[in-house]
Amino acid sequence: MLVFCSDNGGLPGIEPGTVGGLRGNKGSVYEGGLRVPGIIEWPAHVQPRITKYPACTMDLFPTVADILDLPADVFIQPVDGLSLKPLLTEELATRAKPIPFRFHAQAALVDNQFKMVTANLSGGKFELYDLQADAKESHDLGGDQPERFNQLKEKLLAFNSSVEASFAGQDYPEGRVSPPDPASVPWTETPSYQPYLSSWKDRWEYKSAIDSRGKVKKGGKNKK
């Protein structure tokens, strides 16, 4: 079984546009910053078709575990995704679990046709959209549907709390992330990219990152 998808969202400033008219671009949690094409290919098991069923990369391990009939103890709880195995052979009407996202202070939660989104978890405005009727997220339904708004906001905040618990190691038997996440390294400093930087330096999508590489203040400290 082969799975193909791209990184979250489309880049701005490209013609024709990369987000299909959706709101936002890569780096935002509006649909233009989240949606990507996805393809699952499994010869002799999956008949070619197009589905609009909402899915995400968090579903991949539960799917493989389900196909291989792995025991429940292969999962560290909580499991955010769900198995897509039923979708491989039949169309599904609704998704049993919402799809959550968090990027810095931004967060979103897609619960079938409805979506809760905020640009700032620490006190920013929360917005509610009907993705089925309003795919471009142009009309905030928060004031029109207060009950649904409160339900989805509660789910999103619960997800955020679970992320914080995971970062603190509370999901793991050792009580900590083991081994800890490695330190972040800018892609421009990664050895495997070094041979290509000179030929990429004038490409618009890489130029700003490459230009800022190696800039130093007096005393030899890197600028931020």
Disulfide bonds with the S-S distance in Angstrom:
none
